[in-house]
Amino acid sequence: AAIYARLLISRQNADGTWDGFHQRPPSSHSRFTMATLGLRAVQLYRHASQKGAADAAVARARGYLEKNTAPDTEGRAYQLLGLKWAGADNGRLRRLGRELLAQQQADGGWASRAGRGSDVYSTGQALVALHDAAGVPAGDAAWRKGIAWLLKTQAADGTWDVTTRLRPPPPLSPPYL
């Protein structure tokens, strides 16, 4: 794993992000996601001999997450998680958490981006980031409303349907299963 951490460190962009191998929204499309996943992988898997380079890579990623405004739920959720993992102060995390909470829709879910309906992926992301990074307790009314929306939209077989964000859907998109 340390060899991959070393590779990640060497491939970090000057702005603190990393390039994804795929450009498929949402997960590999967001610079915030790439910055957060990269910094976390470097933190968890670096070798002790890489401490200086790893710390510098995490600092660059943190700088990107601090200086930029996330345009959508994917970015906001990963910005929160990344800043938490990079050691940002709790005041900043709570403020970003309040901003993400403000994006909750009337039905209890979160949309992937403005103008869209709530979706399972975005709602799950928001709830995890709010709880794990912003300290929103599971008993919070807004958090419980999000869980209720997820339960209401779950199919009888235990799955959820998530509509692709690619237009038109490419042939590589798997069918619903």
C-alpha positions in Angstrom: 0.0 0.0 0.0 2.9 2.4 0.7 4.0 2.2 -2.9 0.6 3.4 -4.0 0.7 6.2 -1.4 4.1 7.2 -2.9 2.6 7.1 -6.4 -0.3 9.3 -5.3 2.1 11.8 -3.7 4.1 12.0 -6.9 1.0 12.6 -9.0 -0.7 15.3 -7.0 -1.5 18.4 -8.9 0.0 21.7 -7.8 -3.5 22.9 -6.6 -3.8 20.0 -4.2 -6.1 17.8 -6.2 -5.5 14.5 -8.1 -6.8 13.5 -11.5 -9.3 10.6 -11.5 -9.0 7.8 -14.0 -12.6 8.1 -15.0 -14.7 11.2 -15.7 -18.0 9.6 -14.7 -20.2 11.7 -12.4 -20.5 11.9 -9.6 -17.7 10.1 -7.8 -14.8 10.5 -10.3 -16.0 13.8 -11.6 -15.4 16.1 -8.6 -12.1 17.7 -7.8 -13.3 17.8 -4.1 -13.7 14.0 -4.2 -10.3 13.4 -5.7 -8.6 15.8 -3.2 -10.3 14.1 -0.3 -9.8 10.5 -1.4 -6.2 11.3 -2.3 -5.4 12.9 1.0 -7.0 10.1 3.0 -5.2 7.4 1.1 -1.9 9.1 1.6 -2.7 9.5 5.4 -3.6 5.9 5.8 -1.2 4.1 3.6 2.1 6.1 3.5 5.3 4.5 4.8 6.9 6.1 7.8 9.8 7.2 5.5 7.2 9.2 3.5 6.0 11.3 6.4 7.3 14.7 5.1 6.1 14.2 1.6 2.8 12.9 2.8 2.2 15.7 5.2 2.9 18.2 2.4 0.5 16.4 0.1 -2.2 16.5 2.8 -1.6 20.2 3.4 -1.9 21.0 -0.3 -5.2 19.0 -0.5 -6.4 20.8 2.6 -5.6 24.1 1.1 -7.6 23.3 -2.0 -10.6 22.2 0.1 -10.4 25.4 2.3 -10.0 27.8 -0.6 -12.7 26.5 -3.0 -16.5 26.4 -3.0 -18.0 23.1 -3.7 -20.7 23.4 -6.5 -22.8 20.4 -5.5 -23.7 17.9 -2.9 -20.9 15.5 -3.9 -18.3 18.3 -3.5 -19.8 19.6 -0.2 -19.9 16.2 1.4 -16.3 15.4 0.4 -15.1 18.8 1.3 -16.5 18.3 4.8 -14.9 14.8 5.2 -11.6 15.9 3.7 -11.3 18.9 6.0 -12.2 16.7 9.0 -9.5 14.2 8.1 -7.0 17.0 7.4 -7.5 18.4 10.9 -9.6 21.5 10.2 -11.1 23.3 13.2 -14.5 22.3 14.4 -15.9 25.8 13.8 -15.2 25.5 10.1 -16.6 22.0 10.0 -19.8 23.1 11.8 -20.2 26.0 9.4 -19.8 23.8 6.3 -22.2 21.4 7.9 -24.9 24.1 8.3 -24.4 25.0 4.7 -24.9 21.4 3.6 -28.0 21.1 5.9 -29.4 24.2 4.2 -29.4 22.2 1.0 -31.8 19.6 2.3 -35.0 19.5 0.3 -38.5 19.7 1.7 -39.0 15.9 1.2 -36.0 15.2 3.5 -33.4 14.2 0.8 -30.6 16.0 -1.0 -30.3 16.6 -4.7 -27.1 16.0 -6.6 -27.2 19.6 -7.8 -29.6 22.5 -7.8 -32.8 22.0 -9.7 -32.9 18.3 -9.4 -35.0 16.1 -7.1 -33.6 14.3 -4.1 -31.6 11.1 -4.8 -30.4 8.3 -2.7 -26.7 8.7 -3.5 -26.6 12.4 -2.6 -28.8 11.9 0.5 -26.6 9.1 1.8 -23.4 11.2 1.2 -24.8 14.2 2.9 -25.9 12.2 6.0 -22.5 10.5 6.4 -20.6 13.8 6.0 -22.9 15.6 8.4 -22.6 13.0 11.1 -19.0 12.0 10.7 -17.4 15.4 9.9 -19.8 18.1 11.1 -20.9 16.3 14.3 -24.6 16.3 13.5 -26.1 13.7 15.9 -28.3 10.9 14.6 -31.1 12.3 16.8 -31.1 15.7 15.0 -34.4 16.4 13.3 -33.0 17.1 9.9 -30.8 14.0 10.0 -33.8 11.9 11.0 -35.8 13.4 8.2 -33.1 12.3 5.7 -33.2 8.8 7.1 -37.0 8.7 6.8 -36.7 9.8 3.1 -34.3 7.0 2.4 -36.5 4.4 4.1 -39.6 5.8 2.2 -37.8 5.5 -1.2 -36.4 2.0 -0.6 -37.8 -0.7 -2.9 -39.4 -3.8 -1.4 -36.3 -5.8 -2.4 -34.1 -3.5 -0.3 -32.6 -1.6 -3.2 -32.8 2.0 -4.4 -33.0 3.3 -7.9 -30.4 6.0 -8.8 -30.8 7.7 -12.2 -27.6 8.2 -14.1 -26.3 11.8 -14.4 -24.7 11.2 -17.8 -26.8 12.5 -20.8 -27.3 10.5 -22.8 -26.5 7.4 -20.8 -23.5 5.8 -22.4 -23.5 2.0 -23.2 -21.1 1.4 -20.3 -23.8 2.3 -17.8 -25.0 -1.0 -16.3 -28.7 -1.6 -16.4 -30.7 -1.5 -13.2 -30.1 -4.5 -11.0 
